[in-house]
């Protein structure tokens, strides 16, 4: 789901720190909006950018986002159900025993699409950023120590393998006669049966990585050389400026038409 995809695209060639900076700016701005228009547009813009500028096939991207689309829909539905049981003034929509105000509808849709927007931006970063380049950018551009940088890379590369480890644990337990997701009780206890083996696998992997890093002299004060270096060039700065200014123009247009609000104070 969250794994790097090898492509030769515009987004793949951008410096990881520049991409992170763009995502940080967009995240702060979209989280300040409690009106659903900007989260919806941010989700659509992020999706289109990953598909066009990242050359990620649309079908592949939709499959990766499917679970988050379902989670977002369930989140909005549960919020509407809970809010619909309140008896507040200013009801604008009724359905059976449920009553909603404009605030309830706007809040649910806004938070649901905000989740989708943030997930899509994060997924786009992971799909278009090689872990090695991210670590090198942290070390060279952000001046992170080599020890912390390579520890970050080890963690970053291990996360996509967790799903494979879970599947291996499933198979090992089924071979030994332990049913998996068969019956209500089994579905409830299955995550707890996976937790301890998964922690053991993670601990062993961490120990092996630590030994490998120490055997290569990681952490010594001598200057280190790098097989490949990352840099922020003019194209990266152009990408950052266009992304931030373009998003700012979009927010300004929404503010002009009263579609960007910092709170629900204006909603009666």
C-alpha positions as CSV (number, residue, x, y, z in Angstrom):
1,X,0.0,0.0,0.0
2,X,2.7,2.5,1.1
3,X,5.7,1.5,-1.0
4,X,8.0,3.3,-3.5
5,X,7.2,2.8,-7.2
6,X,10.1,3.1,-9.6
7,X,9.2,5.6,-12.3
8,X,10.9,8.4,-14.3
9,X,8.6,11.3,-13.6
10,X,8.7,14.9,-12.6
11,X,7.7,14.2,-9.0
12,X,10.3,11.4,-8.7
13,X,13.0,13.8,-9.7
14,X,12.1,16.4,-7.1
15,X,14.1,16.7,-3.9
16,X,12.3,14.9,-1.0
17,X,12.7,17.9,1.4
18,X,11.0,20.2,-1.2
19,X,8.1,17.8,-1.6
20,X,7.8,17.5,2.2
21,X,7.8,21.3,2.5
22,X,5.0,21.6,-0.1
23,X,3.0,18.9,1.7
24,X,3.5,20.7,5.1
25,X,2.3,24.0,3.7
26,X,-0.8,22.4,2.1
27,X,-1.5,20.5,5.2
28,X,-1.4,23.5,7.5
29,X,-3.7,25.5,5.2
30,X,-6.2,22.7,4.6
31,X,-6.4,21.9,8.3
32,X,-7.3,25.6,9.1
33,X,-10.4,25.3,6.8
34,X,-13.6,24.1,8.4
35,X,-15.5,24.3,5.1
36,X,-15.4,21.3,2.8
37,X,-14.6,23.0,-0.5
38,X,-10.8,23.3,0.1
39,X,-10.4,19.7,1.4
40,X,-12.3,18.4,-1.7
41,X,-10.2,20.4,-4.1
42,X,-7.0,19.5,-2.3
43,X,-7.8,15.8,-2.6
44,X,-8.6,16.1,-6.3
45,X,-5.4,18.2,-6.9
46,X,-3.2,15.7,-5.1
47,X,-4.8,12.8,-6.9
48,X,-4.3,14.5,-10.3
49,X,-0.7,15.5,-9.5
50,X,0.3,12.0,-8.5
51,X,-1.4,10.5,-11.6
52,X,-0.1,13.1,-14.1
53,X,3.2,14.4,-12.7
54,X,4.1,11.1,-10.8
55,X,3.1,8.7,-13.7
56,X,1.3,6.5,-11.2
57,X,-1.4,4.5,-13.0
58,X,-4.9,5.6,-12.0
59,X,-6.1,2.1,-11.4
60,X,-3.2,1.4,-9.1
61,X,-3.7,4.6,-7.2
62,X,-7.4,4.0,-6.8
63,X,-6.7,0.5,-5.4
64,X,-4.3,1.9,-2.9
65,X,-6.8,4.6,-1.8
66,X,-9.8,2.3,-1.7
67,X,-9.5,1.4,2.0
68,X,-9.2,5.1,2.9
69,X,-12.2,6.0,0.8
70,X,-14.2,3.4,2.8
71,X,-12.8,4.6,6.1
72,X,-13.6,8.3,5.2
73,X,-17.1,7.3,4.1
74,X,-17.7,5.4,7.4
75,X,-16.2,8.3,9.4
76,X,-18.6,10.8,7.8
77,X,-21.6,8.4,8.2
78,X,-20.9,7.8,11.9
79,X,-20.5,11.5,12.5
80,X,-23.8,12.2,10.8
81,X,-25.5,9.5,12.8
82,X,-24.2,10.8,16.1
83,X,-24.8,14.4,15.3
84,X,-28.3,13.6,14.0
85,X,-29.5,12.5,17.4
86,X,-28.9,15.9,18.9
87,X,-31.8,18.3,19.2
88,X,-30.3,21.7,18.3
89,X,-31.9,24.8,16.8
90,X,-31.4,25.6,13.1
91,X,-32.4,22.2,11.7
92,X,-32.0,22.2,7.9
93,X,-32.5,18.5,7.1
94,X,-34.6,15.7,8.7
95,X,-34.6,11.9,8.1
96,X,-36.7,9.8,10.4
97,X,-35.4,10.4,13.9
98,X,-32.3,12.2,12.7
99,X,-32.0,16.0,12.5
100,X,-29.0,17.9,11.2
101,X,-28.0,21.5,11.2
102,X,-25.8,23.1,8.5
103,X,-23.0,22.9,11.0
104,X,-23.4,19.2,11.3
105,X,-23.3,18.5,7.6
106,X,-20.4,20.8,6.9
107,X,-18.4,19.4,9.7
108,X,-18.8,15.8,8.7
109,X,-18.0,16.3,5.0
110,X,-15.1,18.6,5.8
111,X,-13.4,16.2,8.2
112,X,-14.0,13.2,5.9
113,X,-12.4,14.9,2.9
114,X,-9.6,16.3,5.0
115,X,-8.6,12.7,5.9
116,X,-8.6,11.8,2.2
117,X,-6.5,14.9,1.3
118,X,-3.9,14.2,3.9
119,X,-3.7,10.5,3.1
120,X,-3.4,11.2,-0.7
121,X,-0.6,13.7,-0.2
122,X,1.3,11.3,2.1
123,X,0.8,8.4,-0.3
124,X,2.0,10.5,-3.2
125,X,5.2,11.3,-1.3
126,X,5.9,7.7,-0.5
127,X,5.1,6.4,-4.0
128,X,7.5,9.0,-5.6
129,X,10.3,9.1,-3.1
130,X,13.1,6.5,-2.9
131,X,14.0,5.8,0.8
132,X,17.7,6.3,0.1
133,X,17.1,9.7,-1.4
134,X,14.9,10.8,1.6
135,X,17.7,9.8,4.0
136,X,20.4,11.5,1.9
137,X,18.3,14.7,1.7
138,X,17.8,14.6,5.5
139,X,21.6,14.3,6.0
140,X,22.7,16.8,3.4
141,X,20.0,19.4,3.3
142,X,18.6,19.2,6.8
143,X,21.9,18.5,8.5
144,X,20.6,15.4,10.3
145,X,23.4,13.3,11.8
146,X,24.4,10.2,9.8
147,X,23.4,7.9,12.7
148,X,19.8,9.3,12.9
149,X,19.5,9.4,9.2
150,X,20.3,5.8,8.6
151,X,18.2,4.7,11.5
152,X,15.3,6.6,9.8
153,X,16.0,4.8,6.6
154,X,16.0,1.4,8.3
155,X,12.6,2.2,9.9
156,X,11.2,3.7,6.7
157,X,12.1,0.6,4.7
158,X,10.8,-1.8,7.3
159,X,7.3,-0.4,7.4
160,X,6.2,-1.7,4.0
161,X,7.5,-5.2,5.0
162,X,5.1,-5.4,8.0
163,X,2.2,-6.6,5.8
164,X,4.4,-9.4,4.4
165,X,5.5,-10.4,7.9
166,X,1.8,-10.5,9.0
167,X,0.9,-12.8,6.1
168,X,3.9,-15.0,7.0
169,X,2.7,-15.2,10.6
170,X,-0.8,-16.1,9.4
171,X,0.5,-19.0,7.3
172,X,2.7,-20.2,10.1
173,X,-0.2,-20.3,12.6
174,X,-2.6,-22.0,10.1
175,X,0.0,-24.7,9.5
176,X,0.1,-25.4,13.2
177,X,-3.7,-25.7,13.3
178,X,-4.6,-22.3,14.6
179,X,-7.7,-21.0,12.7
180,X,-7.5,-17.6,11.2
181,X,-10.6,-15.3,10.9
182,X,-12.9,-18.3,11.2
183,X,-15.8,-17.4,13.5
184,X,-16.4,-14.3,15.6
185,X,-14.1,-15.3,18.4
186,X,-11.2,-16.0,16.0
187,X,-11.7,-12.7,14.2
188,X,-11.6,-10.9,17.6
189,X,-8.4,-12.7,18.9
190,X,-6.5,-12.8,15.6
191,X,-4.8,-9.4,16.0
192,X,-3.6,-10.2,19.5
193,X,-2.1,-13.5,18.2
194,X,-0.1,-11.6,15.6
195,X,1.1,-8.9,17.9
196,X,3.8,-10.8,19.9
197,X,5.3,-12.6,16.9
198,X,5.4,-9.3,15.0
199,X,7.2,-7.6,17.8
200,X,9.7,-10.4,17.9
201,X,10.4,-10.1,14.2
202,X,10.8,-6.3,14.5
203,X,13.2,-6.7,17.4
204,X,15.3,-9.2,15.5
205,X,15.4,-7.0,12.4
206,X,16.4,-4.0,14.5
207,X,19.2,-6.0,16.1
208,X,20.6,-7.2,12.7
209,X,20.4,-3.6,11.3
210,X,22.2,-2.2,14.4
211,X,25.0,-4.8,14.1
212,X,25.4,-4.0,10.4
213,X,25.5,-0.3,11.1
214,X,28.1,-0.7,13.8
215,X,30.3,-3.0,11.8
216,X,30.5,-0.4,9.1
217,X,31.7,2.2,11.6
218,X,28.6,4.3,11.6
219,X,28.8,7.1,14.2
220,X,32.5,7.7,14.0
221,X,33.6,11.3,13.8
222,X,35.6,10.8,10.7
223,X,34.2,12.5,7.6
224,X,32.1,10.2,5.5
225,X,31.7,10.0,1.7
226,X,28.5,9.2,-0.2
227,X,28.0,7.2,-3.4
228,X,25.2,9.5,-4.4
229,X,24.4,13.0,-3.3
230,X,21.2,15.0,-3.3
231,X,20.8,18.7,-3.9
232,X,18.1,21.3,-4.3
233,X,18.4,22.8,-7.8
234,X,16.5,25.5,-9.6
235,X,13.8,23.2,-10.8
236,X,13.0,22.1,-7.2
237,X,12.6,25.8,-6.1
238,X,10.4,26.5,-9.1
239,X,8.2,23.5,-8.2
240,X,8.0,24.7,-4.6
241,X,7.2,28.3,-5.5
242,X,4.5,27.3,-8.1
243,X,2.9,24.9,-5.7
244,X,2.7,27.3,-2.8
245,X,1.7,30.3,-4.9
246,X,-0.9,28.3,-6.9
247,X,-2.4,26.9,-3.7
248,X,-2.4,30.4,-2.2
249,X,-4.3,31.8,-5.2
250,X,-6.8,29.0,-4.9
251,X,-7.4,29.8,-1.2
252,X,-7.7,33.5,-2.1
253,X,-10.4,32.8,-4.6
254,X,-12.3,30.6,-2.1
255,X,-12.0,33.4,0.5
256,X,-13.4,35.9,-2.0
257,X,-16.4,33.8,-2.6
258,X,-16.8,33.0,1.1
259,X,-15.9,29.3,0.6
260,X,-12.9,29.2,3.0
261,X,-13.7,29.7,6.7
262,X,-11.5,29.4,9.7
263,X,-14.3,28.4,12.0
264,X,-18.1,27.7,12.2
265,X,-18.7,31.1,13.7
266,X,-20.4,32.3,10.4
267,X,-22.6,29.3,10.1
268,X,-25.9,29.8,11.8
